[in-house]
């Protein structure tokens, strides 16, 4: 199957099964609701949100949703993300399990405040 280069987030989302489209649309809405001023674009062949720099990216794969909130976003929530496969700047949410949208929302809020220069490290 030939990979075609997606130029819009709509094109990207529409290539997936309906269940996956619903997850991606929810992620998209979360970012837009939290940061309406963030620019939506395609970067690295995935939906990207830009606010004074890359805010977050997300992507769908065969068995998971990849969420890329930069290393700072992963580090700030590492305890809550410990049940998921993660790397320095990414986390994988299995498609066959409930997606933790509330946690993702808090990570996006953290990234927005970080990009606006007012992030404070959580000391709990």
BALOBA-1460 file (C-alpha; in Angstrom, 3 decimals):
// residues 124
<rec num="1" residu="x" x="0.000" y="0.000" z="0.000"/>
<rec num="2" residu="x" x="1.444" y="3.338" z="-1.020"/>
<rec num="3" residu="x" x="1.706" y="5.895" z="1.746"/>
<rec num="4" residu="x" x="0.403" y="9.236" z="0.596"/>
<rec num="5" residu="x" x="1.538" y="12.359" z="2.309"/>
<rec num="6" residu="x" x="-1.245" y="13.851" z="4.390"/>
<rec num="7" residu="x" x="-1.515" y="17.613" z="4.230"/>
<rec num="8" residu="x" x="-4.337" y="18.161" z="6.744"/>
<rec num="9" residu="x" x="-5.352" y="16.683" z="10.067"/>
<rec num="10" residu="x" x="-8.754" y="15.841" z="8.537"/>
<rec num="11" residu="x" x="-7.087" y="13.738" z="5.823"/>
<rec num="12" residu="x" x="-4.959" y="12.043" z="8.468"/>
<rec num="13" residu="x" x="-7.912" y="11.134" z="10.689"/>
<rec num="14" residu="x" x="-10.098" y="9.905" z="7.822"/>
<rec num="15" residu="x" x="-7.625" y="7.172" z="6.856"/>
<rec num="16" residu="x" x="-8.373" y="5.182" z="10.049"/>
<rec num="17" residu="x" x="-11.265" y="2.928" z="11.113"/>
<rec num="18" residu="x" x="-14.228" y="4.752" z="12.654"/>
<rec num="19" residu="x" x="-13.336" y="3.733" z="16.239"/>
<rec num="20" residu="x" x="-9.817" y="5.144" z="15.856"/>
<rec num="21" residu="x" x="-11.172" y="8.284" z="14.159"/>
<rec num="22" residu="x" x="-13.310" y="8.890" z="17.255"/>
<rec num="23" residu="x" x="-10.240" y="8.722" z="19.531"/>
<rec num="24" residu="x" x="-8.257" y="11.049" z="17.263"/>
<rec num="25" residu="x" x="-11.154" y="13.530" z="17.041"/>
<rec num="26" residu="x" x="-11.418" y="13.533" z="20.853"/>
<rec num="27" residu="x" x="-7.692" y="14.253" z="21.164"/>
<rec num="28" residu="x" x="-8.006" y="17.012" z="18.573"/>
<rec num="29" residu="x" x="-10.945" y="18.554" z="20.447"/>
<rec num="30" residu="x" x="-9.059" y="18.405" z="23.758"/>
<rec num="31" residu="x" x="-6.139" y="20.351" z="22.321"/>
<rec num="32" residu="x" x="-8.396" y="22.902" z="20.604"/>
<rec num="33" residu="x" x="-10.524" y="23.396" z="23.738"/>
<rec num="34" residu="x" x="-7.489" y="23.854" z="25.996"/>
<rec num="35" residu="x" x="-5.444" y="25.912" z="23.555"/>
<rec num="36" residu="x" x="-7.640" y="27.442" z="20.835"/>
<rec num="37" residu="x" x="-4.725" y="29.665" z="19.805"/>
<rec num="38" residu="x" x="-2.504" y="26.664" z="18.991"/>
<rec num="39" residu="x" x="-1.907" y="26.229" z="15.270"/>
<rec num="40" residu="x" x="-2.982" y="22.865" z="13.885"/>
<rec num="41" residu="x" x="-0.720" y="21.411" z="11.214"/>
<rec num="42" residu="x" x="0.855" y="18.205" z="9.989"/>
<rec num="43" residu="x" x="4.451" y="17.634" z="11.042"/>
<rec num="44" residu="x" x="6.419" y="14.359" z="10.980"/>
<rec num="45" residu="x" x="3.328" y="12.927" z="9.201"/>
<rec num="46" residu="x" x="1.186" y="13.353" z="12.321"/>
<rec num="47" residu="x" x="-1.239" y="15.930" z="13.714"/>
<rec num="48" residu="x" x="0.794" y="18.619" z="15.443"/>
<rec num="49" residu="x" x="-0.216" y="21.581" z="17.548"/>
<rec num="50" residu="x" x="2.119" y="24.540" z="17.654"/>
<rec num="51" residu="x" x="2.116" y="27.248" z="20.329"/>
<rec num="52" residu="x" x="5.408" y="29.186" z="20.393"/>
<rec num="53" residu="x" x="6.898" y="25.793" z="19.549"/>
<rec num="54" residu="x" x="5.633" y="22.227" z="19.298"/>
<rec num="55" residu="x" x="2.938" y="21.784" z="21.928"/>
<rec num="56" residu="x" x="1.918" y="18.153" z="21.312"/>
<rec num="57" residu="x" x="1.687" y="15.615" z="18.490"/>
<rec num="58" residu="x" x="-0.421" y="12.479" z="18.317"/>
<rec num="59" residu="x" x="-0.681" y="9.574" z="15.898"/>
<rec num="60" residu="x" x="-2.547" y="6.326" z="15.418"/>
<rec num="61" residu="x" x="-0.815" y="3.011" z="14.897"/>
<rec num="62" residu="x" x="-2.067" y="-0.551" z="14.510"/>
<rec num="63" residu="x" x="-2.349" y="-1.252" z="18.248"/>
<rec num="64" residu="x" x="-1.910" y="2.077" z="20.000"/>
<rec num="65" residu="x" x="-2.277" y="5.826" z="19.966"/>
<rec num="66" residu="x" x="1.056" y="7.605" z="20.220"/>
<rec num="67" residu="x" x="0.988" y="10.841" z="22.200"/>
<rec num="68" residu="x" x="4.018" y="13.137" z="22.075"/>
<rec num="69" residu="x" x="3.963" y="15.919" z="24.693"/>
<rec num="70" residu="x" x="7.768" y="16.429" z="24.681"/>
<rec num="71" residu="x" x="10.095" y="15.055" z="27.371"/>
<rec num="72" residu="x" x="8.856" y="17.658" z="29.881"/>
<rec num="73" residu="x" x="5.261" y="16.488" z="29.472"/>
<rec num="74" residu="x" x="6.263" y="12.860" z="30.031"/>
<rec num="75" residu="x" x="8.509" y="13.669" z="33.005"/>
<rec num="76" residu="x" x="5.891" y="15.799" z="34.774"/>
<rec num="77" residu="x" x="3.375" y="12.923" z="34.698"/>
<rec num="78" residu="x" x="5.741" y="9.939" z="34.826"/>
<rec num="79" residu="x" x="4.020" y="8.320" z="37.822"/>
<rec num="80" residu="x" x="0.584" y="8.454" z="36.185"/>
<rec num="81" residu="x" x="2.054" y="7.232" z="32.890"/>
<rec num="82" residu="x" x="3.904" y="4.312" z="34.501"/>
<rec num="83" residu="x" x="1.297" y="1.772" z="33.316"/>
<rec num="84" residu="x" x="1.967" y="2.706" z="29.695"/>
<rec num="85" residu="x" x="4.900" y="2.096" z="27.379"/>
<rec num="86" residu="x" x="6.748" y="5.389" z="27.158"/>
<rec num="87" residu="x" x="9.999" y="6.905" z="26.013"/>
<rec num="88" residu="x" x="11.701" y="10.246" z="26.547"/>
<rec num="89" residu="x" x="9.033" y="12.304" z="24.767"/>
<rec num="90" residu="x" x="6.256" y="9.854" z="23.975"/>
<rec num="91" residu="x" x="3.703" y="7.489" z="25.435"/>
<rec num="92" residu="x" x="1.648" y="4.702" z="23.869"/>
<rec num="93" residu="x" x="-2.008" y="4.209" z="24.801"/>
<rec num="94" residu="x" x="-3.277" y="0.767" z="23.688"/>
<rec num="95" residu="x" x="-6.295" y="1.057" z="21.398"/>
<rec num="96" residu="x" x="-7.959" y="-1.955" z="23.038"/>
<rec num="97" residu="x" x="-8.049" y="-0.246" z="26.465"/>
<rec num="98" residu="x" x="-9.822" y="2.955" z="27.560"/>
<rec num="99" residu="x" x="-7.837" y="6.038" z="26.524"/>
<rec num="100" residu="x" x="-7.052" y="8.181" z="29.637"/>
<rec num="101" residu="x" x="-8.473" y="11.419" z="28.228"/>
<rec num="102" residu="x" x="-8.539" y="13.156" z="31.637"/>
<rec num="103" residu="x" x="-4.804" y="12.508" z="32.077"/>
<rec num="104" residu="x" x="-4.118" y="13.633" z="28.503"/>
<rec num="105" residu="x" x="-6.098" y="16.811" z="29.205"/>
<rec num="106" residu="x" x="-3.896" y="17.582" z="32.227"/>
<rec num="107" residu="x" x="-0.729" y="16.925" z="30.212"/>
<rec num="108" residu="x" x="-1.913" y="19.317" z="27.482"/>
<rec num="109" residu="x" x="-2.742" y="21.954" z="30.124"/>
<rec num="110" residu="x" x="0.748" y="21.502" z="31.572"/>
<rec num="111" residu="x" x="2.322" y="21.909" z="28.127"/>
<rec num="112" residu="x" x="0.275" y="25.068" z="27.415"/>
<rec num="113" residu="x" x="1.351" y="26.651" z="30.685"/>
<rec num="114" residu="x" x="4.935" y="25.564" z="30.003"/>
<rec num="115" residu="x" x="4.859" y="27.137" z="26.525"/>
<rec num="116" residu="x" x="3.396" y="30.307" z="28.039"/>
<rec num="117" residu="x" x="6.285" y="30.393" z="30.513"/>
<rec num="118" residu="x" x="4.282" y="29.783" z="33.676"/>
<rec num="119" residu="x" x="4.692" y="26.035" z="34.249"/>
<rec num="120" residu="x" x="5.441" y="25.084" z="37.814"/>
<rec num="121" residu="x" x="6.722" y="21.619" z="38.540"/>
<rec num="122" residu="x" x="4.197" y="19.628" z="40.585"/>
<rec num="123" residu="x" x="5.625" y="18.917" z="44.020"/>
<rec num="124" residu="x" x="3.175" y="16.498" z="45.596"/>
